[in-house]
Amino acid sequence: MRYFIFFCFFSTIFIGSLFAQDTVKIETRYLEVYDVEVHIAKVGVKQGILGDTGQVLLPFAYDKISFFNASDTLCTIWNGFFLVEKDGLFALANHEGKPLTALDYESIDFLIASCQSAHPSSNVIRIKKNGKYGLSAPDGAVLIRPAYDELDFLLDVYQDSLLAVPEMIKVRKGQQYGLFDLRTQTPLFRTEYAAIDFLQSLEVGKGKKSKKVRLLRVAEKNLYSLQNVDDKKPQTDFKYDKILPFYDERALVQRKGKFGFLDLDGKEHIATIYDHAESFRAEAAIVRKGKNYGLINIKGDKILALSYDEIKYIVPADYEDSFYRDFLQVKKGDKYGLANSEGKLIFPITYKSLRFVADKYGFELENPDGSKKFEPLSR
């Protein structure tokens, strides 16, 4: 293991040699948090770091030096950190030139997700040694030894922005995954699962009794279990082909090709008896048995009987005007109508076609004889 080694006689000789060679500044930054200006510079082909008065902070003995984070980043926790490289190995140093890690790693990676949490336990860097990844604290302390084929923050895959889940690190060894809790610096799940995905974070209960729970979807032999991170216990056995996030306190699941719904305790509140189902919206869910569609409430009771050839929402769940999100187009035979999430028919099932016209806040309806009319529908 090689470390930065500084000798007094070397520094004296080196500083003197600066007068005999050209020192070229490569990049300069003002570090507001320390109220200093630092310079990455080079003498010949070797690079070093100079302070704001020209003093040598890090000797000109390295093949390459760079600031650890980008200059335009809004994340400031890594300001004043330098990545240094020599003979193909990397280390970190701080703004005073003090070594923070051994010059011993094949790579040291800045993790963007480390800036998404205010908790200091998320201030970590990924290290690589002998082809394997591990995790280090900013002071060089190894938190997870380099033993994994893949390592990164756990991501919320159900968010378009793929936000990191604070203080959770997902690792992979071969085809098996594990999970570490950075706050406690302990493994939550050993590296023995086929998949570990963050499902969602929920506020459960009301008032003073409310609490936040974090739910995971964990796979063993291609079957999923719902896991509560905070209670550190499984909510279900490993028996589901699919588990989707909760809406209206119900999670859509698939088991042996059939669909049903779990409640927050992990119980199959609505049995897996449907050939197709969609997640709840406004306390109603579209379901299908065979070729017949219907609508159920969160208790599993039928709002619309299983007697329709088609039921579908007229707009996506994230449609900008929430008023229209709960309306459904219903079809029997070749006739269409409109219903709401309470099962009430807004337009009878007598029309040849039905089309939502967003910019007019209503519907274009086509009669069986081909004539058309417009019906406004708004608050």
Secondary structure, DSSP 8 states (H G I E B T S, - for coil): -------HHHHHHHHHHTTTS-EEEEEEEEETTTTEEEEEEEETTEEEEE-TTS-EEEEEEESEEEESS-TT-S--TTTT-EEEEETTEEEEE-TT--B-S-S-BSEEE--GGGGS-SSGGG--EEEEETTEEEEE-TTS-EEEEEEESEEEEEE-TTSTT--EEEEEEEEEETTEEEEEETTTTEEEEEEEESEEEEEEEEEESSGGG-EEEEEEEEEETTEEEEEETTTTEESS-S-BSEEEEEETTEEEEEETTEEEEE-TTS-EEEEEEESEE---BTTEEEEEETTEEEEEETTS-EEEEEEESEEEESS-TT-SSGGGTT-EEEEETTEEEEE-TTS-EEEEEEESEEEEEGGGTEEEEE-TTS-EEEEE---
